[in-house]
Amino acid sequence: MPRPKRKAVPPITSTDVDSSLRTVSVCQLLKTILDYLPSCFLRLIKRERVLVVLEPKKSTTKQFDRIDNLFESYANKSLGLIDPDGIVALCKDVHVDHTDVRMLILAWKLKAEKQGYFSKDEWRKGLKCLEADTLPKLRKAIGGLKKEVMIPECFEDFYSYAFQYCLTEDKQRSVDIETICELLNVVLGSEFPNQVNLLTEYLKVQSDYRALNIDHWRNFYRFFKEVSFTDLRSYDSSQAWPVILDNFVEWLKEKGEKI
């Protein structure tokens, strides 16, 4: 008896493929790929901290809820921001004075754009980075901020940010002398106390500049690192130093100050 003929398999069309693919979620596809990866490659991913987000985790959602609740406890409800009053309250709760450099470092970590204010988005991203979703964790994180900023690359970024943070008006490019002196004490006072004292003394008595720009600010740090105040012979005026530092060195020589 002859075998019955098999029915021909209908050709697969592009419509069929598209329809089939739509039934497979991205998460499922990624999971399948990971299942077939060699174990050595998976270890490499873990070691290099390559993160593949397959699906939202409930723990992450809860973490953001706690961060949001913390924000609301300090936020000005009408502004939707943590304002200066909220920051004062925060300082009290974390046991840090509002003039402490750690509060400026916190603003840097949050990438705060406006002095004296934290937006909800800045707060969420910053506290997520700090892994601080409760007040005790935030208190601990703020206490350890100085260690992170002492890494040279981090400090240079923070140092530039400190100046930018003081630009409170649109299109502002310079900061007044009084604020610069306060900022020097906060940011560099602990590392270069004598140098900062002398520079701020000079800035207050000189009459050539009423405000300074970012180039002046960056060169102050470079000056403290490269120039010995003992005899000032390491200062070469032919190098690309701003004029204000040429004047400062001449003032030091006349004053006869040595550190």
Salt bridges, closest charged atoms under 4 A:
GLU48 OE2 - ARG47 NE 3.67
GLU55 OE1 - LYS31 NZ 3.67
ASP68 OD1 - ARG124 NE 2.77
GLU72 OE2 - LYS120 NZ 3.63
ASP97 OD2 - HIS98 ND1 3.87
ASP100 OD2 - ARG102 NH2 3.03
ASP121 OD2 - LYS125 NZ 3.30
ASP133 OD2 - ARG66 NH2 2.73
ASP133 OD1 - LYS137 NZ 3.14
GLU148 OE2 - LYS109 NZ 2.83
GLU156 OE2 - LYS225 NZ 3.93
GLU201 OE2 - LYS255 NZ 3.18
GLU226 OE1 - ARG222 NE 3.41
ASP231 OD2 - ARG233 NH2 2.81
GLU257 OE2 - LYS255 NZ 3.85
